[in-house]
Amino acid sequence: MNILIQHNALLPVSQYGGTERVVWWLGKQLHQLGHQVTFLVKEGSTCPFARVLPYNEQKSVDEQVPDDIDLVHLNSTYEATQKPQVVTVHGNPHESEKLAINSIFVSQNHAERYGAKAFVHNGLDFDDYGKPDLNLPRKHLHFLAKAAWRVKNVKGAIEISRRSHHKLIVMGGTRLNLKMGFRFTPDLHVKFYGMVGGEQKLSLLNQSKALLFPVLWHEPFGIAITESLYMGAAVFGTPYGSLPELVTDEVGFLSNHKSELVEQLLNVDHFSPKRCHEYAQDVFSARAMAEKYIGYYESVLAGNPLNSQPPKALENYPKFLPFSE
């Protein structure tokens, strides 16, 4: 197949970037599986394994699709195209947003909340992470998300780590937030690293006992979960969105009660870094992701819609889900 992957972002990503990295890994795996890949992405992007076309926001996607393309895979926009298409839904669209009948969600829970069936778990390209040292001493817990997003709940992560007597490394946020002011941590158990990537990020993950992920919304997927597991860190979070299908009892613990998370963190050392790593490697590979997408591509090219009707939000959830004592 000759597949065009559209995403309004610069590729490759240098440090932080969830969807950007998934799009890159998918294209790479499709290429390795023998398919031709074209990226329609921000001007200035480069790629050694795919043709790169600059995405012009002033034009429709349809105007920018070459004639030789068999299927269009949209990631940052939805609009009708003459070529067969699929659309990956990466976030939680509002109930008023129009979704394509060939929408693909990033977890089963994500799909079900929109009355859909098609989903593909995001996969990791393990080449980008190398082989973690699973015998390395684990010194801290970590938070990995855009801390400025209140639904990611860095405040809850800080409280949980303090009450369980663990040091916390915060990646994805700073002590100063322009809207919230300074986050004072008088016991100095928290260290803010801001947006980090590359070797520094991998080193911090490799020395972590666990990811704290107490989100206050229905998380569609969460790359932070799978990459933390791959690096040998367990996952402690809330049971919302995709988390119950991603985090098994062997590799983490979920609760929307702070006291229960704190209690379980007192025994965090009983989680095996080796088991966490093997689980992520077995279940969340970029190859598995690409193969499932190919199945959906083939179905669409055969004229079969991926969902029985255009997906739509089935429930209007509160802005913040419960997180109590």
Backbone bond lengths (Angstrom), bond angles and torsions (degrees), N, CA, C in turn:
res aa  C-N    CA-C-N  psi(-1)  N-CA   C-N-CA  omega(-1)  CA-C   N-CA-C  phi
1 M - - - 1.460 - - 1.522 110.73 -
2 N 1.320 114.81 151.59 1.464 121.42 173.42 1.531 106.16 -109.72
3 I 1.333 116.22 108.33 1.462 122.23 -169.20 1.519 110.12 -113.13
4 L 1.333 116.57 130.09 1.455 121.40 173.32 1.523 108.48 -101.45
5 I 1.343 116.34 125.45 1.458 122.30 178.25 1.522 108.03 -110.07
6 Q 1.332 116.06 117.55 1.469 121.41 -179.35 1.515 110.43 -102.77
7 H 1.335 115.67 134.81 1.471 121.03 171.48 1.520 107.73 -158.89
8 N 1.308 116.52 130.40 1.466 120.73 -176.40 1.526 110.33 -81.97
9 A 1.332 115.84 70.03 1.460 121.69 -178.62 1.522 108.95 -152.76
10 L 1.327 114.78 164.42 1.465 121.61 178.60 1.520 108.83 -89.93
11 L 1.317 116.53 128.91 1.467 122.67 178.23 1.530 110.40 -120.51
12 P 1.347 117.13 145.28 1.468 126.93 -4.60 1.515 111.52 -78.40
13 V 1.322 116.31 158.83 1.457 121.15 178.56 1.520 108.94 -77.78
14 S 1.333 116.74 142.18 1.471 119.63 -176.08 1.522 112.42 -90.44
15 Q 1.341 117.49 -39.97 1.462 119.18 -179.44 1.518 109.96 -131.16
16 Y 1.346 116.10 -99.02 1.458 119.79 -177.00 1.529 110.10 -76.87
17 G 1.308 116.71 147.19 1.458 120.69 176.03 1.507 110.27 157.16
18 G 1.321 117.70 106.88 1.450 120.94 -177.78 1.515 112.70 -80.36
19 T 1.335 116.84 -63.83 1.456 120.99 -177.95 1.526 111.20 -61.28
20 E 1.344 116.40 -39.27 1.471 119.86 -179.29 1.521 111.20 -59.46
21 R 1.318 116.25 -43.01 1.465 119.02 -179.41 1.520 111.38 -68.71
22 V 1.337 117.03 -39.11 1.468 120.20 178.70 1.529 110.48 -62.34
23 V 1.321 117.11 -43.63 1.466 121.99 179.28 1.529 110.07 -61.22
24 W 1.315 116.97 -43.22 1.470 121.64 178.96 1.526 111.12 -63.83
25 W 1.331 116.55 -47.64 1.467 120.86 -179.52 1.524 111.05 -62.60
26 L 1.319 117.47 -39.10 1.461 120.38 178.66 1.521 110.18 -62.76
27 G 1.340 116.90 -48.00 1.460 119.70 178.94 1.516 112.32 -59.07
28 K 1.314 116.34 -41.69 1.472 120.89 179.76 1.523 111.19 -62.33
29 Q 1.331 117.06 -44.93 1.459 120.00 -179.56 1.525 111.83 -68.62
30 L 1.328 117.39 -38.55 1.467 119.63 176.49 1.522 110.52 -60.61
31 H 1.318 116.33 -41.55 1.472 120.99 176.96 1.525 110.52 -61.28
32 Q 1.326 117.54 -45.68 1.462 120.98 -178.84 1.527 112.00 -66.24
33 L 1.334 116.16 -24.91 1.469 120.47 177.64 1.524 112.26 -87.12
34 G 1.336 117.08 6.05 1.453 121.28 172.33 1.509 116.38 97.40
35 H 1.328 117.56 9.46 1.458 120.71 179.80 1.529 110.54 -96.62
36 Q 1.324 116.18 155.27 1.460 121.31 175.50 1.523 108.62 -90.71
37 V 1.320 116.11 133.65 1.456 121.31 -175.08 1.524 110.34 -122.41
38 T 1.319 115.76 134.40 1.460 122.72 172.45 1.524 108.01 -123.50
39 F 1.329 117.45 127.66 1.459 121.76 174.65 1.526 109.31 -96.52
40 L 1.329 117.19 128.52 1.458 122.92 170.21 1.525 105.87 -107.17
41 V 1.334 115.85 94.91 1.464 121.90 -169.51 1.524 110.07 -138.69
42 K 1.321 116.74 179.80 1.453 121.16 -175.52 1.529 111.77 -58.94
43 E 1.328 114.33 144.50 1.459 120.51 177.79 1.520 109.97 -58.20
44 G 1.331 116.21 139.20 1.454 121.84 -176.64 1.516 112.71 101.87
45 S 1.335 116.95 -9.72 1.460 121.06 178.12 1.523 110.35 -72.31
46 T 1.315 116.12 149.73 1.465 122.29 176.31 1.525 109.22 -136.27
47 C 1.320 116.23 156.92 1.465 120.08 179.37 1.525 109.58 -160.57
48 P 1.342 118.30 131.13 1.464 120.64 -179.29 1.525 114.57 -80.73
49 F 1.336 117.53 -15.78 1.462 119.31 -174.24 1.527 113.67 -114.09
50 A 1.337 117.78 1.25 1.467 120.10 -176.22 1.519 110.87 -144.88
51 R 1.316 115.22 154.82 1.458 120.75 170.36 1.526 108.51 -71.18
52 V 1.334 116.98 139.04 1.459 121.66 -178.50 1.519 109.50 -119.76
53 L 1.347 115.62 125.51 1.459 121.94 176.07 1.524 108.79 -117.60
54 P 1.346 118.60 138.53 1.465 120.72 179.18 1.527 110.89 -74.13
55 Y 1.331 115.90 128.90 1.462 121.13 179.68 1.524 109.61 -82.41
56 N 1.326 115.90 125.29 1.459 122.45 179.56 1.526 108.33 -104.84
57 E 1.337 116.39 110.87 1.465 120.91 -178.09 1.524 112.90 -66.01
58 Q 1.351 117.33 -17.23 1.460 120.80 -178.85 1.528 112.18 -82.93
59 K 1.333 116.21 -7.91 1.461 120.94 179.15 1.519 110.00 -116.78
60 S 1.316 116.28 157.73 1.454 119.57 174.38 1.525 109.40 -71.10
61 V 1.305 116.08 155.99 1.464 119.97 175.58 1.522 109.70 -59.49
62 D 1.331 115.38 -40.20 1.463 120.39 -177.00 1.533 111.83 -56.42
63 E 1.326 116.66 -37.96 1.468 121.12 179.44 1.533 112.05 -67.56
64 Q 1.325 116.92 -17.07 1.460 120.92 -173.12 1.527 113.66 -108.78
65 V 1.339 116.47 4.55 1.465 120.76 -178.57 1.526 109.77 -90.73
66 P 1.334 119.41 119.72 1.464 121.42 178.39 1.525 112.02 -63.08
67 D 1.306 115.93 156.28 1.468 121.33 -177.09 1.528 112.72 -63.78
68 D 1.346 117.02 -28.44 1.471 119.23 -174.20 1.531 113.41 -80.94
69 I 1.315 118.15 -0.08 1.468 121.47 -178.16 1.534 110.56 -76.53
70 D 1.340 115.77 135.67 1.460 121.22 176.77 1.528 112.18 -90.41
71 L 1.334 115.95 -37.45 1.467 119.67 -175.25 1.523 109.85 -148.19
72 V 1.336 115.52 141.41 1.463 122.41 179.27 1.522 108.70 -105.67
73 H 1.330 115.62 129.36 1.470 121.65 178.12 1.528 107.93 -114.95
74 L 1.336 115.59 104.05 1.461 121.63 -178.39 1.530 110.60 -87.90
75 N 1.349 115.55 144.68 1.461 120.37 -179.58 1.518 114.33 -129.78
76 S 1.310 118.72 -26.59 1.462 118.95 -176.51 1.522 112.87 -121.47
77 T 1.316 116.44 5.60 1.457 119.60 179.16 1.518 108.51 -156.61
78 Y 1.326 117.02 158.13 1.455 119.74 170.37 1.509 108.41 -126.29
79 E 1.310 115.65 122.92 1.461 122.10 171.90 1.519 107.26 -153.38
80 A 1.298 115.92 152.85 1.460 120.56 -178.37 1.524 110.77 -67.32
81 T 1.319 116.31 141.46 1.468 122.11 175.68 1.519 108.81 -130.24
82 Q 1.328 115.69 152.57 1.455 119.68 177.70 1.518 111.28 -69.07
83 K 1.321 116.35 -33.17 1.460 120.51 176.61 1.527 109.66 -75.62
84 P 1.324 118.21 151.11 1.468 120.24 173.17 1.528 109.71 -55.09
85 Q 1.329 116.91 145.97 1.459 119.46 -175.35 1.514 112.37 -144.28
86 V 1.331 114.74 156.59 1.460 122.69 164.73 1.528 106.24 -128.08
87 V 1.327 115.98 157.43 1.463 121.43 -179.82 1.520 108.63 -132.28
88 T 1.344 117.24 117.30 1.455 119.19 174.30 1.522 109.37 -83.04
89 V 1.327 115.87 126.55 1.458 122.49 177.30 1.531 107.08 -94.91
90 H 1.326 117.23 111.83 1.463 120.93 -175.13 1.524 113.15 -94.69
91 G 1.318 118.19 -24.32 1.460 121.29 -177.29 1.512 112.38 -112.77
92 N 1.329 116.00 -158.14 1.462 122.47 177.68 1.529 108.95 -112.96
93 P 1.340 118.03 87.20 1.467 120.06 -178.12 1.529 112.24 -61.22
94 H 1.312 114.76 147.14 1.471 120.78 175.91 1.524 108.67 -68.34
95 E 1.319 115.83 155.86 1.468 120.31 -176.73 1.527 112.66 -62.06
96 S 1.317 118.06 -19.33 1.464 120.95 179.88 1.535 112.19 -83.78
97 E 1.319 117.99 -13.18 1.461 121.02 -177.01 1.528 111.06 -76.64
98 K 1.323 115.43 137.82 1.453 121.39 179.20 1.524 109.99 -83.32
99 L 1.324 116.04 129.11 1.462 121.37 -179.90 1.527 110.13 -116.90
100 A 1.304 115.93 149.97 1.465 121.72 -178.36 1.521 111.11 -77.25
101 I 1.317 116.20 150.09 1.464 119.63 177.96 1.529 110.28 -64.81
102 N 1.334 116.74 -26.31 1.466 121.17 177.46 1.523 111.31 -97.15
103 S 1.325 116.15 37.18 1.454 121.20 174.40 1.521 110.08 -73.31
104 I 1.329 115.30 140.00 1.460 122.26 175.86 1.528 107.05 -120.83
105 F 1.321 116.64 126.47 1.454 121.47 -178.96 1.528 109.63 -96.65
106 V 1.338 117.26 172.91 1.466 119.36 -171.82 1.528 113.52 -105.54
107 S 1.323 117.33 5.07 1.458 122.06 169.83 1.523 107.97 -159.39
108 Q 1.323 116.08 164.28 1.468 119.72 179.81 1.519 110.22 -64.98
109 N 1.328 116.93 -43.86 1.459 120.21 177.85 1.517 111.55 -59.55
110 H 1.323 116.38 -42.25 1.463 122.84 178.49 1.531 109.92 -56.40
111 A 1.339 115.91 -48.28 1.462 120.40 -179.70 1.524 111.46 -64.51
112 E 1.324 117.17 -45.49 1.463 120.93 -175.74 1.523 111.88 -63.21
113 R 1.331 117.47 -32.61 1.468 119.98 179.90 1.527 111.99 -69.42
114 Y 1.343 116.78 -10.33 1.464 121.62 177.67 1.533 111.52 -117.75
115 G 1.321 116.69 14.59 1.449 120.81 178.11 1.518 113.33 67.68
116 A 1.334 116.37 29.20 1.465 121.56 -176.39 1.525 110.70 -117.05
117 K 1.325 115.23 169.10 1.463 121.02 -179.98 1.526 112.95 -117.91
118 A 1.323 117.82 -29.83 1.469 120.87 -173.05 1.524 111.00 -77.40
119 F 1.326 115.99 125.84 1.467 120.45 175.05 1.524 109.84 -152.70
120 V 1.318 114.83 153.15 1.465 122.49 175.11 1.521 107.61 -138.68
121 H 1.320 116.73 122.86 1.464 119.84 174.18 1.522 109.96 -66.02
122 N 1.314 116.56 137.33 1.460 119.91 174.05 1.525 109.83 -63.03
123 G 1.328 115.04 140.01 1.462 119.72 -179.84 1.511 111.53 -112.94
124 L 1.322 116.20 159.84 1.459 122.71 178.93 1.521 110.31 -104.08
125 D 1.319 115.93 141.74 1.456 120.94 168.68 1.523 106.33 -90.12
126 F 1.322 116.39 103.88 1.459 120.54 -173.89 1.531 112.82 -64.31
127 D 1.327 117.02 -19.30 1.462 119.73 176.45 1.532 111.48 -60.82
128 D 1.329 116.55 -29.13 1.464 120.75 -179.14 1.528 112.72 -76.33
129 Y 1.321 116.67 -13.37 1.466 120.59 -175.43 1.523 113.30 -111.23
130 G 1.331 116.50 -20.39 1.451 119.04 -176.68 1.523 110.78 68.38
131 K 1.312 115.50 -169.14 1.461 121.89 -179.91 1.519 108.98 -98.63
132 P 1.330 118.99 113.59 1.464 119.91 -179.86 1.523 111.90 -68.61
133 D 1.330 115.95 151.99 1.460 121.56 174.16 1.519 107.49 -85.83
134 L 1.315 116.35 99.62 1.455 121.26 -173.96 1.522 112.78 -76.57
135 N 1.332 117.16 -6.32 1.465 121.17 177.34 1.526 112.20 -99.71
136 L 1.310 116.88 0.12 1.462 121.19 -179.19 1.528 110.01 -66.98
137 P 1.349 118.05 138.92 1.473 119.76 177.40 1.531 111.05 -58.69
138 R 1.324 116.16 138.76 1.460 122.37 -178.86 1.532 107.88 -101.63
139 K 1.338 116.95 117.47 1.456 121.54 -167.93 1.525 115.33 -105.92
140 H 1.331 118.09 -17.21 1.460 119.52 -170.81 1.522 110.47 -154.31
141 L 1.322 116.24 175.83 1.461 123.78 166.80 1.528 106.88 -102.27
142 H 1.341 117.33 166.87 1.466 118.57 176.81 1.519 111.53 -140.45
143 F 1.318 114.06 153.37 1.468 124.59 172.57 1.519 105.62 -117.93
144 L 1.340 116.71 131.23 1.461 120.60 -176.80 1.524 108.84 -137.33
145 A 1.329 116.07 100.41 1.469 122.29 -179.59 1.522 107.52 -178.32
146 K 1.329 115.74 172.47 1.459 119.92 174.15 1.527 108.34 -74.66
147 A 1.319 114.84 99.62 1.460 119.65 -172.14 1.526 112.95 -63.88
148 A 1.330 117.59 -21.82 1.466 120.32 178.92 1.529 111.76 -69.33
149 W 1.334 117.72 -19.69 1.460 121.00 177.02 1.525 108.56 -79.79
150 R 1.310 117.84 114.98 1.464 120.50 -175.84 1.525 112.45 -62.52
151 V 1.343 116.66 -28.06 1.466 118.39 179.67 1.528 112.00 -67.24
152 K 1.325 117.74 -17.44 1.469 120.90 178.33 1.529 111.10 -80.32
153 N 1.340 116.93 -20.79 1.459 123.13 167.60 1.535 114.14 63.51
154 V 1.321 116.61 53.27 1.468 118.96 174.92 1.526 110.61 -64.07
155 K 1.328 117.08 -31.90 1.467 120.57 178.17 1.522 110.70 -60.14
156 G 1.331 116.92 -43.11 1.458 120.49 178.11 1.518 111.82 -65.79
157 A 1.328 116.76 -39.07 1.463 120.34 178.61 1.525 111.04 -62.81
158 I 1.327 116.46 -40.87 1.471 120.93 179.17 1.528 110.54 -63.16
159 E 1.325 117.06 -43.85 1.460 120.32 -179.81 1.524 111.78 -64.45
160 I 1.323 116.43 -43.55 1.463 120.71 -178.68 1.524 111.02 -63.32
161 S 1.322 116.46 -44.08 1.466 119.82 -179.76 1.535 110.88 -64.39
162 R 1.340 116.70 -40.49 1.468 120.08 179.64 1.526 110.71 -63.36
163 R 1.332 116.02 -45.76 1.470 119.45 -176.95 1.525 112.83 -70.42
164 S 1.332 117.31 -23.50 1.469 120.15 177.71 1.524 112.00 -95.79
165 H 1.340 116.40 4.90 1.466 122.93 175.16 1.523 112.79 63.05
166 H 1.328 115.46 44.47 1.459 121.44 176.63 1.529 110.15 -120.78
167 K 1.312 116.06 145.98 1.453 120.35 170.12 1.527 108.55 -72.74
168 L 1.336 116.64 147.93 1.457 121.40 -178.33 1.522 110.18 -127.03
169 I 1.323 115.19 128.30 1.455 122.60 173.16 1.527 107.71 -100.11
170 V 1.339 117.53 122.85 1.463 121.65 179.60 1.521 108.92 -104.65
171 M 1.323 115.74 114.58 1.464 122.39 175.73 1.526 108.33 -110.91
172 G 1.324 115.84 127.07 1.455 119.72 -178.72 1.515 113.04 108.89
173 G 1.323 116.91 10.55 1.456 119.45 178.70 1.513 110.75 -165.08
174 T 1.317 116.73 166.31 1.453 121.90 -179.27 1.526 109.87 -123.70
175 R 1.324 116.20 169.64 1.458 120.60 177.19 1.523 111.01 -65.77
176 L 1.342 116.40 -28.11 1.460 120.67 -178.72 1.516 110.26 -102.19
177 N 1.331 116.65 123.33 1.453 122.91 174.59 1.527 106.85 -120.09
178 L 1.326 117.61 126.40 1.461 120.69 -172.98 1.526 112.68 -59.69
179 K 1.321 117.49 -28.24 1.457 120.65 -179.55 1.535 112.54 -91.23
180 M 1.335 115.91 -31.12 1.458 119.67 -172.50 1.529 113.06 -105.64
181 G 1.359 116.71 -7.36 1.456 119.51 -179.18 1.517 111.72 78.83
182 F 1.323 117.59 -157.91 1.456 121.94 -179.29 1.525 110.88 -80.47
183 R 1.326 115.50 141.55 1.452 121.16 172.32 1.527 107.41 -97.20
184 F 1.307 117.63 103.64 1.451 120.51 -177.87 1.528 109.79 -82.27
185 T 1.293 115.91 131.39 1.452 121.74 177.11 1.525 107.71 -128.64
186 P 1.343 117.54 81.34 1.453 121.13 -171.67 1.524 114.93 -62.44
187 D 1.352 117.97 -24.01 1.462 118.04 178.86 1.530 111.92 -84.60
188 L 1.336 116.33 -1.38 1.472 122.03 172.56 1.528 113.49 57.36
189 H 1.327 116.98 27.18 1.471 118.06 178.46 1.526 111.56 -88.02
190 V 1.331 117.57 -3.87 1.464 121.90 -177.98 1.518 110.32 -111.22
191 K 1.321 116.30 136.40 1.465 121.24 174.99 1.522 108.41 -126.36
192 F 1.332 116.12 125.64 1.454 122.51 -178.19 1.526 110.10 -95.68
193 Y 1.329 116.77 129.50 1.455 121.62 -179.27 1.524 113.26 -110.68
194 G 1.326 118.44 -6.64 1.454 119.30 -177.57 1.522 111.32 69.64
195 M 1.326 115.47 -158.97 1.469 120.53 179.34 1.521 109.20 -78.16
196 V 1.304 117.42 111.74 1.458 121.11 -178.39 1.519 110.10 -120.54
197 G 1.306 115.75 157.61 1.459 121.59 177.87 1.505 109.53 -154.75
198 G 1.323 115.60 -173.43 1.456 120.76 175.07 1.519 113.77 62.61
199 E 1.329 115.95 -147.53 1.458 122.27 -174.31 1.522 112.46 -64.58
200 Q 1.338 117.20 -34.36 1.459 119.26 179.87 1.522 110.82 -62.73
201 K 1.317 116.71 -45.30 1.453 120.75 178.76 1.521 111.57 -62.70
202 L 1.326 116.86 -45.80 1.463 120.32 -178.87 1.517 111.46 -63.35
203 S 1.330 116.57 -37.60 1.465 120.26 178.63 1.525 110.98 -64.60
204 L 1.333 116.88 -42.53 1.460 120.36 179.18 1.529 111.50 -65.78
205 L 1.328 117.13 -39.50 1.465 120.69 177.36 1.520 111.12 -66.05
206 N 1.326 116.67 -39.57 1.461 121.69 -176.73 1.531 112.24 -68.54
207 Q 1.341 116.69 -19.27 1.468 120.49 179.34 1.529 112.36 -103.35
208 S 1.332 116.10 9.62 1.458 120.29 -176.08 1.524 111.88 -98.13
209 K 1.318 115.01 141.19 1.458 120.62 175.13 1.524 111.30 -76.69
210 A 1.350 115.46 -37.06 1.465 118.16 -174.89 1.519 111.49 -162.88
211 L 1.323 114.45 152.09 1.461 123.10 169.49 1.518 108.69 -87.09
212 L 1.338 116.88 131.11 1.454 121.40 170.09 1.518 107.90 -96.88
213 F 1.342 116.64 120.97 1.465 121.95 -172.72 1.529 110.05 -137.46
214 P 1.346 117.40 60.78 1.472 120.63 -175.26 1.525 112.51 -85.67
215 V 1.321 116.56 61.10 1.465 120.99 -174.33 1.526 111.45 -64.89
216 L 1.330 114.83 152.40 1.456 121.73 -177.45 1.525 111.96 -110.29
217 W 1.320 117.13 17.81 1.458 122.09 177.07 1.522 107.67 -138.82
218 H 1.325 115.93 176.14 1.462 119.99 176.30 1.528 108.54 -82.49
219 E 1.332 115.33 96.48 1.465 122.15 -178.01 1.529 109.42 -63.71
220 P 1.353 118.50 121.88 1.467 119.75 179.97 1.529 112.68 -60.78
221 F 1.351 116.70 -45.23 1.465 120.22 176.97 1.527 110.19 -145.89
222 G 1.325 118.43 -84.91 1.460 121.52 -179.98 1.521 112.77 108.19
223 I 1.346 116.90 82.69 1.466 121.61 176.78 1.525 110.60 -57.62
224 A 1.339 117.24 -33.31 1.469 120.27 179.19 1.525 111.29 -55.93
225 I 1.320 117.19 -33.28 1.462 121.43 -179.85 1.520 110.90 -65.47
226 T 1.327 116.34 -52.06 1.462 119.62 -173.49 1.523 112.07 -72.94
227 E 1.337 118.13 -36.02 1.461 117.97 179.47 1.526 111.10 -73.19
228 S 1.329 117.78 -31.01 1.469 119.84 174.74 1.519 110.08 -65.68
229 L 1.325 116.82 -44.82 1.462 120.52 177.26 1.525 110.71 -59.87
230 Y 1.314 116.89 -44.05 1.474 120.22 -179.51 1.529 111.11 -58.85
231 M 1.339 116.31 -36.19 1.464 120.46 -179.86 1.528 112.48 -84.17
232 G 1.334 116.95 6.37 1.459 121.04 173.19 1.509 115.93 94.08
233 A 1.334 118.23 10.27 1.466 122.14 -179.29 1.522 110.25 -99.31
234 A 1.327 116.47 133.86 1.461 121.20 175.04 1.533 109.58 -70.79
235 V 1.330 116.88 173.27 1.463 121.35 -177.73 1.528 109.75 -127.00
236 F 1.334 115.68 125.63 1.459 122.21 175.00 1.523 107.49 -118.67
237 G 1.335 116.36 119.60 1.453 118.82 -176.28 1.507 112.41 -156.45
238 T 1.316 115.16 -168.98 1.454 122.38 178.61 1.531 109.65 -94.02
239 P 1.331 117.90 153.15 1.472 121.00 -174.64 1.516 113.04 -85.79
240 Y 1.332 116.46 52.17 1.457 120.72 -174.62 1.527 111.20 -115.58
241 G 1.336 115.17 146.92 1.456 120.02 176.59 1.514 111.92 62.39
242 S 1.326 115.58 -129.66 1.458 121.91 -174.19 1.520 113.86 -77.56
243 L 1.334 118.65 -13.04 1.462 119.53 -169.35 1.533 114.42 -56.94
244 P 1.349 119.99 -43.56 1.465 117.96 180.00 1.528 114.16 -62.60
245 E 1.330 118.07 -25.94 1.471 118.49 178.41 1.521 112.66 -88.64
246 L 1.330 117.46 -14.36 1.466 121.22 179.37 1.521 113.04 -97.58
247 V 1.313 117.47 -33.94 1.466 122.56 -172.29 1.524 110.09 -108.56
248 T 1.321 116.56 108.38 1.462 121.36 177.81 1.532 109.90 -87.92
249 D 1.338 115.71 168.36 1.463 120.35 179.62 1.525 112.07 -61.77
250 E 1.313 116.99 -25.96 1.470 121.03 -179.22 1.519 112.53 -71.70
251 V 1.335 116.83 -24.92 1.468 118.89 -171.78 1.529 113.35 -122.11
252 G 1.337 117.06 9.08 1.455 117.22 178.78 1.511 113.09 173.52
253 F 1.328 114.74 -173.14 1.464 121.52 -177.03 1.520 108.75 -146.28
254 L 1.356 116.18 137.85 1.456 121.87 -177.95 1.521 110.80 -124.56
255 S 1.323 115.11 135.86 1.463 120.73 174.61 1.522 108.40 -165.06
256 N 1.334 116.69 149.48 1.461 119.29 173.58 1.529 110.98 -100.24
257 H 1.332 116.01 18.54 1.458 122.29 175.15 1.531 109.37 -112.30
258 K 1.312 116.44 123.01 1.466 120.85 -177.92 1.527 111.53 -57.84
259 S 1.328 116.70 -44.07 1.465 120.48 -175.77 1.525 111.73 -61.44
260 E 1.325 117.38 -36.66 1.466 120.25 179.63 1.525 111.06 -70.30
261 L 1.328 117.59 -39.30 1.454 120.80 176.75 1.524 110.44 -64.41
262 V 1.329 116.44 -42.85 1.465 120.74 178.75 1.526 110.41 -61.60
263 E 1.308 117.13 -45.49 1.470 121.23 -178.86 1.525 111.38 -60.70
264 Q 1.322 116.74 -44.31 1.467 120.09 -179.22 1.533 111.70 -69.93
265 L 1.326 116.69 -31.76 1.470 119.58 179.17 1.518 112.10 -67.43
266 L 1.316 117.90 -21.90 1.455 120.35 176.34 1.528 111.08 -64.65
267 N 1.348 115.75 -20.44 1.469 120.90 178.72 1.529 111.88 -116.03
268 V 1.346 116.69 28.51 1.460 120.55 -175.45 1.519 112.86 -60.26
269 D 1.328 117.43 -26.76 1.467 120.34 -175.91 1.528 113.33 -69.01
270 H 1.329 117.21 -11.10 1.467 117.23 179.45 1.533 111.78 -79.93
271 F 1.344 117.64 -9.67 1.467 119.78 174.87 1.534 109.07 -79.20
272 S 1.309 115.79 134.50 1.461 121.65 -175.71 1.530 111.15 -88.10
273 P 1.346 118.15 119.06 1.467 119.95 174.54 1.527 111.85 -56.60
274 K 1.321 116.56 -36.38 1.465 120.76 179.98 1.525 110.57 -63.71
275 R 1.331 117.14 -43.58 1.460 120.13 -179.52 1.522 110.98 -67.45
276 C 1.340 116.81 -40.68 1.463 119.99 177.57 1.520 110.42 -59.40
277 H 1.329 116.20 -46.34 1.467 122.17 -179.22 1.530 110.90 -61.63
278 E 1.318 116.58 -48.02 1.466 120.32 -177.32 1.522 111.50 -64.67
279 Y 1.315 116.60 -38.48 1.463 120.65 178.80 1.524 110.79 -61.48
280 A 1.329 117.44 -48.00 1.467 120.60 179.13 1.517 110.88 -62.46
281 Q 1.320 116.53 -41.12 1.461 121.06 -178.67 1.531 111.09 -65.02
282 D 1.313 116.53 -38.56 1.467 120.84 -176.86 1.532 112.55 -75.08
283 V 1.333 117.23 -32.59 1.466 120.39 -168.15 1.526 113.68 -107.07
284 F 1.340 117.93 -31.97 1.463 119.70 -168.80 1.531 112.87 -119.15
285 S 1.309 116.87 53.49 1.469 120.73 178.76 1.528 110.91 -91.35
286 A 1.323 115.99 151.27 1.464 120.95 175.94 1.524 110.75 -63.70
287 R 1.334 117.40 -31.51 1.466 120.32 178.45 1.527 110.61 -63.77
288 A 1.326 117.13 -45.73 1.469 120.21 178.46 1.525 110.67 -62.07
289 M 1.335 116.87 -39.87 1.460 121.03 177.21 1.530 110.71 -60.21
290 A 1.317 116.91 -47.88 1.462 120.96 -177.67 1.527 111.31 -63.81
291 E 1.312 117.25 -40.95 1.462 120.27 -178.84 1.528 111.29 -64.81
292 K 1.334 117.06 -36.61 1.468 118.72 178.92 1.526 110.13 -71.03
293 Y 1.342 117.07 -38.75 1.464 119.28 176.34 1.528 110.60 -61.94
294 I 1.313 117.45 -40.65 1.465 120.61 179.65 1.526 110.25 -59.28
295 G 1.323 116.97 -40.00 1.468 120.09 176.85 1.515 111.67 -59.33
296 Y 1.326 116.82 -41.56 1.458 120.43 177.66 1.531 110.93 -69.70
297 Y 1.324 118.07 -39.43 1.471 120.60 176.85 1.527 110.16 -57.20
298 E 1.315 115.60 -47.14 1.467 120.15 -177.67 1.524 111.08 -63.52
299 S 1.318 116.82 -37.62 1.464 120.51 179.12 1.526 110.73 -64.74
300 V 1.333 116.92 -43.65 1.464 120.94 179.51 1.522 110.91 -65.54
301 L 1.328 117.06 -42.25 1.467 120.49 179.34 1.528 111.77 -65.16
302 A 1.328 116.47 -24.90 1.469 120.86 176.79 1.527 111.83 -83.73
303 G 1.346 116.20 0.07 1.460 120.29 176.93 1.512 115.07 89.96
304 N 1.330 117.28 15.01 1.461 120.49 -178.09 1.535 110.66 -102.97
305 P 1.326 118.53 121.59 1.473 120.06 177.24 1.525 110.46 -67.29
306 L 1.341 115.97 148.37 1.454 120.39 -176.59 1.520 112.98 -80.35
307 N 1.322 116.70 -23.64 1.465 121.73 178.26 1.524 108.25 -129.97
308 S 1.311 116.91 155.31 1.467 120.07 -176.06 1.524 112.30 -70.23
309 Q 1.338 116.76 -23.99 1.461 122.23 177.39 1.524 108.33 -155.33
310 P 1.324 118.56 162.53 1.464 119.55 178.71 1.523 111.04 -56.97
311 P 1.325 118.76 127.39 1.464 121.27 -178.49 1.526 112.13 -62.14
312 K 1.325 114.64 152.56 1.462 121.20 177.99 1.521 108.37 -153.95
313 A 1.338 116.58 142.33 1.460 120.66 179.30 1.528 109.99 -55.09
314 L 1.339 116.80 127.20 1.458 120.93 -176.36 1.516 112.65 -87.66
315 E 1.339 116.54 -17.25 1.459 119.37 -176.20 1.516 108.98 -147.19
316 N 1.299 116.96 144.33 1.458 122.48 177.20 1.527 108.22 -95.01
317 Y 1.329 116.83 94.64 1.456 121.56 -174.09 1.528 111.32 -76.07
318 P 1.337 117.43 153.75 1.469 119.47 175.61 1.532 110.58 -64.14
319 K 1.321 115.43 157.79 1.458 119.87 -177.70 1.524 111.30 -60.27
320 F 1.335 117.16 -37.70 1.455 121.56 179.84 1.528 109.16 -129.87
321 L 1.323 116.37 124.74 1.459 121.83 178.66 1.529 109.91 -78.79
322 P 1.338 117.95 159.40 1.473 121.06 -173.17 1.533 113.56 -62.11
323 F 1.327 114.50 141.45 1.469 122.56 173.33 1.523 105.90 -148.57
324 S 1.326 115.44 95.55 1.473 120.49 -168.50 1.519 111.87 -114.14
325 E 1.307 115.08 176.92 1.460 121.21 179.79 1.511 110.68 -65.22
